[in-house]
């Protein structure tokens, strides 16, 4: 599979409004990204400047973009229209040391599936609110259309038909295998699994933790009915910056055009002292959420 | 096999880029006289059929090869039949053939530099890698030797390939290429063994590597964590650490890239043996790390240390353990940017450049920070492909493209070291 070509980040014009607080390391990172970063200043009467807050991780804009995209992908509910982050164009952060941090940003996206043409860049603007080191950031995101709506529904329906033709029970263990290979006939399963994982990854993202889907380690159930695909699987998420591999059991129900329904439970392997700062620090408490 | 030449010469000229040939066929038509030639010309010249002549009739006894698009198959067959023209279908589906050839070529590319069929475009077992190192040393006895620098926790040998044109026992300034310290980052070991063969093959041919080796020695450690690597092949593909036993804990292993004596146990490491970034009980507690440290210190003349990891597409320099700027940061940054540009020049793969702490995250006890703080100025970390799509499970068909582009980056750095001795 040819690699994803990352387009050079475009430097956008900087807004006239006095922008907000960015730390030196963050500025450095933005410079590296080619982003037009605003100088430091305070904004808003109720927000207190938190410039000296040493807990601030670098790459905050990237964090926000990732969370926004996971949320966007989940909400779009379309395995054929998944997006990845291309580049952050501009962004600013407002810090309230007591409550959390709000990030406003603009970024570009690419198709998730590298086989689809590289030239279509979507543009998104988002407002992401991270509660202090707690997961499930609040997100407001809008993106320009990458694919025309009818075409997207068509592609989703084709995927659905393809999935219905797969022989059950699925004769597969890991996707991809150890050598990174995904059988082309199983590619839709990977895309659907990624869609479900997007919900999980959105909810788990904090200011300092982010995730990638490493592997589907098992398919527990795969049922295709006339009006749904019922998919129960275990996925391994790779967590930055702890480097942990988190197994999550995900159960999703999908039909083209309908909102995705997801239930999940992730194994928190670390003992409480590792999960510093999070509410769900316990190694025992399951995070079972249900949006059915 | 001859079809490859056909394509190169003919299709390459008329079709560039993304045109596909699903269901298109190649007809070989026998023309026995001038009358048949003119009938054929009539067919070929009809615009709406969109035929493409591959081999024109020059004499009567030679057949004509014509590419017929799938939509024109029926009308062409009818015409040929009605005109009594003899033909056979030599290619039933051009796209299928092209796809196959692609695969084969890629496969062959991987075989190209190997004399004993070690496929560089695939992932290999530890034994196979060690055998290939031995094979390289055997193929290039004047240049390369396989050296044992120590052993792992589970008593596997740690092998390094030493590339040296120096005579006698003189300690030339040296470059250390480290790979596979985190066992699940398979593209690292794979890139390293490809690079080993590349260094050996290109010496005497490529001016850059030749002049580098005329002034310096290169030491390449393709598998810095052999126990972990074997474990990823046999038990758990996503294992990262060593396989040492932690007394009093059920959890195995320490993160070998948090175990070096550079702000050991500082920020960005864990004291919990169950953590993936557990730094170990003390610096150099991991025998795999100690073996490298002892070798480099005993040698005493290393100028460059490069550590290959995956994934994220980053090229970084010290420090990881602090946000403070390293004294040589400006120079290292400039070199790294040039290296990243050279790397990108091959396939457009973009790398971000910067100091470890702010580019990725704080990390203490890392190999590169240790090297830098011990006088090895040109200390760099590569995080190879990709940026998260496949992550650690990078498909094997990306090994050679990754290795080839990384080579350009490595050369840039090594050339700079050569010019600044």
Interface residues (C-beta under 8 A of the other chain):
Chain A: X1 X3 X4 X5 X6 X8 X25 X28 X29 X32 X33 X57 X58 X84 X112 X114 X174 X176 X177 X178 X179 X180 X181 X212 X213 X214 X215 X236 X238 X240 X241 X242 X243 X244 X245 X269 X270 X271 X273 X274
Chain B: X122 X123 X232 X233 X237 X238 X240 X255 X268 X270 X272 X274 X275 X276 X277 X313 X323 X347 X348 X349 X350 X352 X353 X354 X357 X358 X359 X360 X361 X385 X386 X387 X388 X389 X390 X391 X392 X393 X394 X395 X396 X397 X398 X401
